[in-house]
Amino acid sequence: MWKFVSSKFSGREEKMAVAKLLIQYGLSVKSGKVYCGDIEIPVAKIAAVAHVDRRTVSSTVKMIESDPVLGKVFSQLEPSGSSLKRVAKNLGWSVVEITPSDATKPGILAGVASLIASRNLSIRQAIVDDVDLNPDPKLTIVVEGQIPPDLIYEIKKVDGVSSLSLI
């Protein structure tokens, strides 16, 4: 998807930064405004985070809505929800952060999830960074309970796992 979106913003780096931010946070564009779910987000706030001026955000929104395909894509974006990564420790849960050797390789999540399930541990959340949006993509898995040390060793052997850290 990112290749398509970036092709529409080719040569317009500031607008591309706004579009990327909208996608990263799941912010939708509807009727000339930007929303996080049903909450309208002020253009000034988006501009500050994207390091552009408000006019750039407004013109990016207009550009998105004027393109039939971009309009459909951006009007249907949804926030993915909050990461449990920071609160997991307080709940007695484990967080495994995996750096893939090749983030486009299929089966990394499936291999890791299968190993975790084989130990009768429940995955509460899995977040996979988009390789096109994040230069250093990670797979973050929040597990209910503690991960035994020998399971960490097994996860490191999954095809496509470059490194692993417990957070």
Secondary structure, DSSP 8 states (H G I E B T S, - for coil): -HHHHHHHTTT-HHHHHHHHHHHHHT-EEETTEEEETTEEE-HHHHHHHHTS-HHHHHHHHHHHHHSHHHHHHHHT--------TTTTGGGT-EEEEEEESSTT-TTHHHHHHHHHHHTT-EEEEEEE--TTT-SS--EEEEEES---HHHHHHHHTSTTEEEEEE-
